[in-house]
Amino acid sequence: MAVSPVDLRALLERAFPEAAVALKDFIGDGNHFRVRVISALFEGKTRVQRHKMVYQALGDIVGNQLHALSLEAITPQEEEIRKEAS
């Protein structure tokens, strides 16, 4: 069973209400998503901690409805640095 992009976005926006969330179903089957979450809640957190936060927000859909997740979890400041560097 697949997860809809709308449902996936809703889960992430509920957990990270101030975040910018971008997602793409990169195969088109509802099971493989590329997700980028930009949130101040990630400040001071390691990459592993950030990923755990996102996986916790997604709950049991990971491994069930969602087969693969390519995840980028960054702070607004990190996003700004990336924009300046490119």
N, C-alpha and C positions, 0 to 999 in steps of 0.2 A: 504494500500500500504506500502511496506517495503522500507528500505533504505539499499543500499549495503555497505558492510564494506569499500570498496574502496572510495565511495563517502563520507562516514562519516569521514574516515581518512583524506581525502583531505580538508574537511572543517576545521578540527582541525589543520592541518598542515599549512593552509593558515593563520589562526588566531594566531597560535603560531609556527612561522617558525623554531625556534631553539629547539623546544620541542621534547622530546621522547614521542611518543604516542603508547600506547598498547590498543588494543580493542579485545573483544571477544563477538561474538553473542552467548550468553549462552543458548538459547533455540533452535537456528537454524532457526528462522523464519524471521530474518531481522528486528524485532521489539523490541527486548530485548537485550541491549548491556551492557557489563561491560567495562568501559573506564578508563584508567589511563593516565593522562597528567602530565609530569614532565617539568616544565618551570620556568625559572628565572623571568618571568613576574608576577609570583605569590608572589614574595618577598614583604613583608610588607602588604599583603592582608589577610583579615580574610577568613575563610572557606566559608562563605556566598558570599563574594566578588569574590572569585575564581570560585565558582560554577556559579555565574551570568555571569562571563566572558566566561565560556565554553558554557552556554546556549545561550548567545548572539551570539557566533560564530556559533552555530548550527541553529539559526534562527527559522523559522516556521516549520522545520521538527519535532521538539519536540512536541509531542501530535498529530501529523499528521502521518508522515511516521515512526516515532520512538515512540513507546508506553512506553517503560521503559528504564531508564538509571541509572545504578549504577556507580557513579562517584567518582574518587579519583583525586584530583588536588593538587600536591605537588611541592615543590621547589627541585632543585638538591641537596641542602644541606640536606634537610629532607630525601631525598632518600639515601644519603650517610650515614646518621645516622642510618637509618633502616638496611642498609646492614651491618654496623658494629655491630649492636645489635643482628643480627641473626647468 
